[in-house]
Amino acid sequence: MWIPYDIRSSLKAESGPDTVRLSQADDRPRDFVVGFYLRNPVTQAWELDIAAGTDPQTIAAGPDLPGARISICGNEAGKLGEVLYQLAATSAEDALARAHADFQPRLLRWLAGIGRGMAIGGWRVADMTHGARWRCTPFRPSAMKLDFAALPPVDPDLAPFVELLQRARNACDAASRLLAGFAVLHAAHAGHPALGRAGTGAFRVTQEMLIHSGALAWPQPLQDLDLDALLAVMRPHHDRLIQGGVLAPVLDDLAGQRRLAQLANLADLIAHRLIGAEVHARTAEMAMEA
């Protein structure tokens, strides 16, 4: 079962509906707290390889956030696990966007300074006036059963495309996932022999695909597009990431990352569906020949 791994577009309320409504109806500047959970993309641990004490260290935020404070919070192992922003904002989304705009380049400066892998794993937001709270963390699905003996190795000609899917599934960032997923879709549309049974001619984007990928909110209508039309929508976003045949130095704000994540999720999902259709078709052919 395919599940979306990029959750940047979601902000799940943890408070009661009435409390959330009061917060959303209030457009006055007030105090918010935004916490960024940090993750090591190599070990997958929810901590960075940066020493931090259990007593938070507080520093001033950047010039774009006058009066805001940043708390550097270590976990029980003495490693940096979360960074908290205390700032004024008019809504939870406003607070998140403003805090993220300051923290993303700050995190990149840490990475440039020490060369260790680091990523934002999720976040939480609290409206201190109304007591409303939201959270955005990855969905952890239950373990699936697999009949190991019934699944032989993937065919050699199909393996490179499954490896592209593996890259899309394993990548932490939307840009890498879009590039890998798009490559599978492009090859299938171009008629690569390894994906000749994937059913690309009958393919259409369904509402279910859009719901699962989070792309239902995409500004252009995507439902019922065939593969050719979908690739036309995705291509400008894909090509923006490549310049002169190499990766382009693109830095999106949170809103841009969310848009890219929607397309990356959709490309990832469809690549999985097409490869699955190819595998099933080959399995059925083998069964008929046996």
C-alpha positions as CSV (number, residue, x, y, z in Angstrom):
1,M,0.0,0.0,0.0
2,W,1.4,3.4,-1.0
3,I,1.3,6.1,1.6
4,P,2.5,9.7,1.3
5,Y,5.8,10.4,3.1
6,D,5.8,14.2,2.6
7,I,3.4,15.8,5.1
8,R,4.3,19.4,4.7
9,S,0.9,20.4,3.5
10,S,-0.9,19.1,6.6
11,L,-1.5,20.8,9.9
12,K,-3.7,18.6,12.1
13,A,-5.6,20.2,15.0
14,E,-5.0,18.7,18.4
15,S,-7.4,21.0,20.2
16,G,-11.2,20.9,20.3
17,P,-13.2,22.3,17.4
18,D,-14.5,25.3,19.4
19,T,-11.0,26.3,20.5
20,V,-9.6,26.0,17.0
21,R,-12.5,28.1,15.6
22,L,-11.8,30.8,18.1
23,S,-8.2,30.9,17.1
24,Q,-9.0,30.9,13.4
25,A,-11.5,33.7,13.8
26,D,-9.0,36.0,15.6
27,D,-6.9,38.0,13.2
28,R,-5.1,40.1,15.9
29,P,-1.3,39.7,16.4
30,R,-0.7,37.5,19.4
31,D,1.8,35.1,20.9
32,F,2.5,31.7,19.2
33,V,5.0,29.0,19.7
34,V,6.3,27.0,16.8
35,G,8.4,23.9,17.4
36,F,10.4,22.2,14.7
37,Y,11.2,18.6,15.2
38,L,14.6,17.6,13.7
39,R,15.6,14.4,12.1
40,N,18.9,12.8,11.0
41,P,18.2,11.6,7.4
42,V,21.0,9.1,7.7
43,T,20.1,7.3,10.9
44,Q,16.4,8.3,10.7
45,A,16.7,9.2,14.4
46,W,14.6,12.2,15.6
47,E,17.7,14.1,16.6
48,L,20.7,15.8,15.0
49,D,24.3,15.1,15.6
50,I,24.6,18.4,17.4
51,A,25.2,18.6,21.2
52,A,22.5,20.4,23.1
53,G,21.8,20.4,26.8
54,T,18.5,19.4,28.4
55,D,18.1,23.0,29.6
56,P,17.1,25.0,26.5
57,Q,19.5,27.7,25.2
58,T,17.6,30.8,24.1
59,I,18.8,33.1,21.4
60,A,17.3,36.0,19.5
61,A,15.7,35.4,16.1
62,G,16.6,37.1,12.9
63,P,15.9,40.8,12.0
64,D,12.7,39.8,10.2
65,L,11.3,38.5,13.5
66,P,11.8,41.4,15.9
67,G,11.2,40.4,19.5
68,A,11.0,36.7,18.7
69,R,13.0,34.2,20.7
70,I,14.5,30.8,19.7
71,S,15.0,28.0,22.2
72,I,17.5,25.2,21.3
73,C,16.2,22.1,23.0
74,G,18.3,18.9,23.6
75,N,16.9,15.5,24.3
76,E,17.8,13.0,27.0
77,A,20.8,11.8,25.0
78,G,22.2,15.4,24.9
79,K,21.5,15.9,21.2
80,L,19.5,18.6,19.4
81,G,15.9,17.3,19.0
82,E,13.7,20.4,18.6
83,V,13.9,24.1,18.0
84,L,11.2,26.3,19.5
85,Y,10.2,29.8,18.2
86,Q,8.2,32.2,20.3
87,L,6.8,35.0,18.1
88,A,3.9,37.2,17.3
89,A,1.6,36.3,14.5
90,T,-2.0,36.6,13.3
91,S,-2.7,32.8,12.8
92,A,-1.2,29.4,13.1
93,E,-0.3,29.4,9.4
94,D,1.2,32.9,9.7
95,A,3.3,31.8,12.7
96,L,4.5,28.6,10.9
97,A,5.4,30.5,7.7
98,R,7.3,33.2,9.5
99,A,9.2,30.8,11.8
100,H,10.0,28.5,8.9
101,A,11.3,31.4,6.8
102,D,13.8,32.1,9.6
103,F,14.7,28.6,10.6
104,Q,15.3,27.0,7.1
105,P,18.3,29.2,6.3
106,R,19.5,28.9,9.8
107,L,19.4,25.1,9.5
108,L,21.3,25.3,6.2
109,R,24.0,27.4,7.9
110,W,24.4,24.7,10.5
111,L,24.7,22.1,7.8
112,A,27.3,24.1,5.9
113,G,29.2,24.6,9.1
114,I,29.6,21.0,10.2
115,G,28.6,18.9,7.1
116,R,26.2,16.6,8.9
117,G,22.9,15.5,7.5
118,M,19.9,17.3,9.0
119,A,16.3,17.9,8.1
120,I,13.1,19.2,9.5
121,G,11.0,16.2,10.5
122,G,7.7,18.0,11.4
123,W,6.4,20.8,13.5
124,R,3.9,21.8,16.2
125,V,2.1,25.2,16.6
126,A,0.4,26.6,19.7
127,D,-1.8,29.7,19.9
128,M,-0.9,30.9,23.5
129,T,-3.9,33.2,23.7
130,H,-6.7,30.7,22.8
131,G,-4.9,27.5,23.8
132,A,-5.3,26.0,20.3
133,R,-2.7,23.5,19.1
134,W,-1.7,21.9,15.8
135,R,0.8,19.3,14.8
136,C,2.4,18.0,11.6
137,T,4.3,14.7,12.0
138,P,4.8,11.7,9.6
139,F,2.1,9.0,9.6
140,R,3.5,5.7,10.9
141,P,1.6,2.9,9.2
142,S,1.2,-0.6,10.7
143,A,3.5,-3.3,9.4
144,M,2.4,-5.2,6.3
145,K,2.6,-8.9,5.8
146,L,4.7,-10.1,2.8
147,D,4.9,-13.6,1.3
148,F,8.7,-13.6,0.9
149,A,8.8,-17.0,-0.8
150,A,6.2,-16.0,-3.4
151,L,8.1,-12.9,-4.6
152,P,11.1,-13.6,-6.8
153,P,13.7,-10.9,-7.6
154,V,12.5,-8.1,-10.0
155,D,13.4,-8.7,-13.7
156,P,16.7,-7.1,-14.7
157,D,15.1,-4.8,-17.3
158,L,12.6,-3.5,-14.8
159,A,15.1,-3.2,-11.9
160,P,16.4,0.3,-12.9
161,F,12.9,1.7,-12.8
162,V,12.1,0.1,-9.5
163,E,15.3,1.6,-8.2
164,L,14.0,5.0,-9.4
165,L,10.9,4.3,-7.4
166,Q,13.1,3.3,-4.4
167,R,14.8,6.7,-4.7
168,A,11.5,8.5,-4.7
169,R,10.3,6.5,-1.7
170,N,13.5,7.0,0.3
171,A,14.2,10.6,-0.4
172,C,13.6,13.2,2.3
173,D,12.9,16.1,0.1
174,A,10.2,16.8,-2.5
175,A,12.6,17.9,-5.2
176,S,14.4,14.5,-5.3
177,R,11.2,12.6,-5.1
178,L,9.7,14.5,-8.0
179,L,12.8,14.0,-10.2
180,A,12.8,10.3,-9.5
181,G,9.0,9.8,-9.9
182,F,8.8,11.9,-13.0
183,A,11.6,9.8,-14.6
184,V,9.5,6.7,-14.3
185,L,6.4,8.4,-15.7
186,H,8.4,9.9,-18.6
187,A,9.9,6.5,-19.5
188,A,6.5,4.8,-19.4
189,H,4.9,7.5,-21.6
190,A,7.8,7.3,-24.0
191,G,7.1,3.6,-24.5
192,H,10.1,2.1,-22.8
193,P,9.9,-1.7,-23.4
194,A,10.4,-2.5,-19.7
195,L,7.1,-0.7,-19.0
196,G,5.3,-1.8,-22.0
197,R,2.6,-3.7,-20.0
198,A,2.0,-0.9,-17.5
199,G,-1.3,0.2,-19.2
200,T,-0.2,3.8,-19.9
201,G,-2.7,4.2,-22.7
202,A,-5.6,3.6,-20.3
203,F,-4.1,5.6,-17.5
204,R,-6.1,8.5,-15.9
205,V,-5.6,10.5,-12.8
206,T,-8.3,9.5,-10.3
207,Q,-9.8,11.4,-7.4
208,E,-8.5,8.6,-5.1
209,M,-4.9,9.4,-6.3
210,L,-5.3,13.1,-5.7
211,I,-6.7,12.4,-2.2
212,H,-3.9,10.0,-1.2
213,S,-1.1,12.3,-2.6
214,G,-2.5,15.5,-1.1
215,A,-2.8,17.0,-4.6
216,L,-6.5,17.5,-4.5
217,A,-5.8,21.1,-3.6
218,W,-3.6,21.7,-6.7
219,P,-4.8,24.9,-8.4
220,Q,-5.1,23.3,-11.8
221,P,-7.6,20.5,-12.3
222,L,-5.7,17.2,-12.4
223,Q,-8.5,14.6,-12.2
224,D,-9.0,12.6,-15.4
225,L,-5.8,13.8,-17.0
226,D,-4.0,11.1,-19.1
227,L,-0.3,10.6,-18.7
228,D,0.6,13.0,-21.5
229,A,-1.4,15.8,-20.0
230,L,-0.1,15.1,-16.5
231,L,3.5,15.2,-17.6
232,A,2.8,18.5,-19.3
233,V,1.6,19.9,-15.9
234,M,4.6,18.5,-14.0
235,R,7.3,19.3,-16.5
236,P,7.8,23.0,-15.7
237,H,8.2,22.1,-12.0
238,H,10.6,19.3,-12.9
239,D,12.6,21.4,-15.3
240,R,13.0,24.2,-12.8
241,L,15.1,21.8,-10.7
242,I,17.5,21.1,-13.6
243,Q,19.6,23.8,-15.4
244,G,22.2,23.0,-18.0
245,G,21.9,19.3,-17.3
246,V,22.7,19.5,-13.6
247,L,20.7,20.1,-10.4
248,A,19.7,23.8,-10.0
249,P,20.3,25.7,-6.7
250,V,16.6,26.2,-6.0
251,L,15.4,27.3,-2.5
252,D,11.6,27.4,-2.0
253,D,9.8,28.9,0.9
254,L,7.3,26.8,2.8
255,A,4.4,27.5,0.4
256,G,6.6,26.5,-2.5
257,Q,7.7,23.4,-0.8
258,R,4.1,22.4,-0.2
259,R,3.2,22.8,-3.8
260,L,6.2,20.8,-4.9
261,A,5.4,18.1,-2.3
262,Q,2.0,17.7,-3.8
263,L,3.3,17.0,-7.3
264,A,6.1,14.8,-5.9
265,N,3.6,12.7,-3.9
266,L,1.5,12.3,-7.1
267,A,4.5,11.4,-9.3
268,D,5.7,8.9,-6.6
269,L,2.2,7.3,-6.3
270,I,1.7,7.0,-10.0
271,A,5.2,5.5,-10.6
272,H,4.3,2.9,-8.0
273,R,1.0,2.2,-9.8
274,L,2.6,1.8,-13.2
275,I,5.3,-0.4,-12.0
276,G,2.8,-2.5,-10.1
277,A,0.7,-2.9,-13.2
278,E,3.8,-4.0,-15.1
279,V,4.7,-6.6,-12.5
280,H,1.2,-7.9,-12.3
281,A,1.0,-8.2,-16.1
282,R,4.2,-10.1,-16.2
283,T,3.1,-12.4,-13.5
284,A,-0.1,-13.2,-15.3
285,E,1.8,-14.0,-18.5
286,M,4.1,-16.4,-16.7
287,A,1.1,-18.1,-15.1
288,M,-0.5,-18.6,-18.5
289,E,2.7,-20.0,-19.9
290,A,3.2,-22.4,-17.0
